[in-house]
Amino acid sequence: MFAIADQLLGASRIKVMCADGKSRLGRIPGKIKKRMWIREGDLVIIRPWEFQPEKVDIIYRYRKTQSSYLSRRGIIPKTIDIF
C-alpha cells in the first residue's frame, strides 16, 4: 500500500497518511533505517500489521524522481498524490 510520510516521531517511528485515507503509526525496520533516510513528504510502501491494523512497517521509500514518474503514470491513488 502507498503512503506519504507525515511526521517523524523519533525512535524509528513515523506517522504516515495511507492511500485509504487513514493515518497510521509506521515503524522503520533496522534494515531500511541503515540504508535510506526517510523525510517528511516522501512516498513509501507500507505493510499493515495483521494483529494491529493501525500500525505498519515501512518497506520501501521512493525518491522524488521516482514519485513524480509514478504520479505521471497514474499509479499513485488520488488521495495521496502530491507530486
HELIX and SHEET records of a PDB file:
HELIX    1   1 GLY A   30  LYS A   33  1                                   4    
HELIX    2   2 LYS A   64  ARG A   73  1                                  10    
SHEET    1   A 6 PHE A   2  GLY A  10  0                                        
SHEET    2   A 6 ARG A  13  CYS A  18 -1                                        
SHEET    3   A 6 SER A  23  ARG A  27 -1                                        
SHEET    4   A 6 LYS A  55  ARG A  61  1                                        
SHEET    5   A 6 LEU A  43  PRO A  48 -1                                        
SHEET    6   A 6 PHE A   2  GLY A  10 -1                                        
END                                                                             
